[in-house]
Amino acid sequence: MTSRLNPYLSFNGDAREAMEFYRSIFGGELTINTFGEFGNSDSAVADKIMHAQLVTDAGYTLMGSDLMPNMPYTPGTTMTVSLSGDSSDQLREYWTKLADGATVTVPLEKQMWGDEFGQLTDKYGVPWMVDIGQPQE
């Protein structure tokens, strides 16, 4: 895999229900990780979804997560464009170009799950996530 672009949806505490609903419509394989699995096991969000990914038989990929309690939920603005893959040079180049004039909310750097990840809102108001995974051997 080089890289892929797909929608990333944010939910107000019901990401699991929503992603299971989408799986019932599109089919495919749904993977879900909670905040508790990544170091927040004692918090109020331990059972909430940090990341969910639905890969359908038709080749669609839909990702989503619950918002943290301190993040505002505004219906209609709950989608981010996600760029992900293991093509690190290409994805870093995309990040650099998207960051020109952008508001960076999470710098592109190594995260607790092992990937490099960054989040920004570009100069046109479009939110983006970039996740650079480690090549599979």
N, C-alpha and C positions, 0 to 999 in steps of 0.2 A: 504494500500500500504506500502511496506517496502522500496524498492529502485528500481531504473531502470537505465539502461545505454542506451544512444542514442546519435546520432550525433548532433552537434550544429554548424550551418553554419554562417559564417560572410560575410556580403555583403558591397559593396562600395556605399551605398545610395539607392540601389534598392531592399531592403529586402521585402517590401510589395509586389512588383510585382513578385518577385521570389517565395515567399510563396504562393501567390494566384495561380501562375502557378503550383506549386506542388499539391495544393489542386485540381486543375482542372484535374490532372492526377490520384491522389490517392483517391480523395474524402475525406470525413471526416469533422471534425470541426476545424476551424482555429480561434485562439484567438490572438489578436494583442494589444500590449501596446506601446505607444510612449514615447519618452524621456520627452515630455511635460507633460504627465500624472504623472511623477515622479520628478517634481521640476525643470525641464528645460524649462518651458513654454515660456520664453522670449528669448531663445537662437536660434541659427541658426539650431539646430537639433531638435527643438520642435516637428516637424511632422515626424521625422525619427523613425525607429523601435528600441526600447530598447529590446523588447522580443516578439517573435512570436512562437506559438506552434501549430503544426498541428497533431491532433490525428485522424488516419484513421480508417475506419470500419474494416480493416484487422488487426488492433492492432499495426501498426507502429506509432512511434512518431518522428517527425522531428522538431527541434527548430532552430531559427535563429535570427539575429539582424543586424542592420547597425553598421558599425564601427564609432567611434567618429572621427572627423576630424584630430586629432593628431595621430591617429593610422595608421600604414602603411598597405596598401592593396597589397598583393602579391598573385595573382592567383595561385592556386595549394596548398596554405597553409591556406585555409580558413575554416578548419574544426577543431573543438574541441570535445573531448569526454566529455559528460555531465553525471555526476552521480547525481541523485536527488531522493528525497523521504522524508519520515518522520521518518525513522529508524535512529535516531540521533546517537546512540552509534556506529552502524555499519558504517555509513557514516563518522563519525569522525575518526574511526579506518582506513578506506580507505585513508582519507586525510593524516593522520599521516604517513602512509606507502608510499604513493605517494610522499610526501614532502621530503623524505629522498634523499638527493642529488639533489633536484629540485630547480628551480628558482621560488619563490613565487611572483606572480605579484599582487595578491589581497589576503591578509590574510583572513583566515576563521573566519568571525565575522558577527554579526548582521547587516543587511542592511536596507535601508529606506523602502523596501517593506515588511519587517517583518521576512524574512527568514535569516538564517545564510548562507553565501556564501563566497567561496574562489576560486581563480584561480591560477594555476601553470603550469609550463612546467617541466615534469619529467626529470630525468637524461638521458633519451633516446631521448629527444626532442619532446615528445608527449604532446600537450597541453590538460589540464583537467580543468573542472569546477565542483565544488561540491556545491549543493544547498540543505540545510536541511530545509524543510518546517515544519510548525507547524501542529501537528496532527489534523485532522478534527474531530469535535465532533458531 
